[in-house]
């Protein structure tokens, strides 16, 4: 009797390939892709290469990287890039500072896509980031002096609060002869003439 040995991507019953056999496209065909910008295409190509590098080097890891190791690497990168300023590093990367703090202190693990985003923007290898001893040996002069485009953050501009004007309006309402005073909604309607 034949023993069924499971292989990723193959049917465990018949042994047939479960994926689709797509024709390999040339790089010129890929750059004509209308759904991705050149920057997005470059980023995605880089990610594929880095993930391939990570998969091919899994034998060099005795165990998955510990939270502490990733925290140590992130601390090193934050110290070099923004002189230890977590908030500034968060702004540069488009990551909330509280999230970075949790990762840097080892209280939480970052997800792979965020680690890839950091590595891509800083032009460092994911393998180097996962191994702080390798990262410490790298030259960060290119990274630390590189201008990194900030992630766009849309903030509402603060509206001035005229406390004196509101206080005067409330005192006028209380001084009026309306018993009981009008609700704020009704008073606003009366003020704007609705």
Number of C-alpha atoms within 10 A of each C-alpha: 3 4 6 11 11 11 10 9 11 14 15 14 9 8 13 10 13 10 9 6 7 6 6 7 8 8 8 8 9 12 13 11 11 8 8 13 12 14 9 11 15 12 16 14 11 16 18 11 12 19 15 11 14 17 10 10 11 12 9 8 11 7 8 8 11 13 18 17 17 23 25 23 22 24 22 18 24 21 15 16 23 16 14 14 14 22 17 18 22 20 16 19 20 16 17 14 17 12 15 22 18 14 20 24 16 18 12 16 18 16 8 11 10 13 16 21 16 22 19 17 15 19 14 17 17 21 17 16 24 23 17 21 13 12 21 15 9 11 9 16 10 11 16 17 11 13 10 13 10 13 12 10 8 6 6 6 6 6 6 6 8 8 9 9 9 11 11 11 13 14 10 11 16 14 10 12 9 9 7 8 13 14 10 11 9 11 15 12 11 11 9 7 7 7
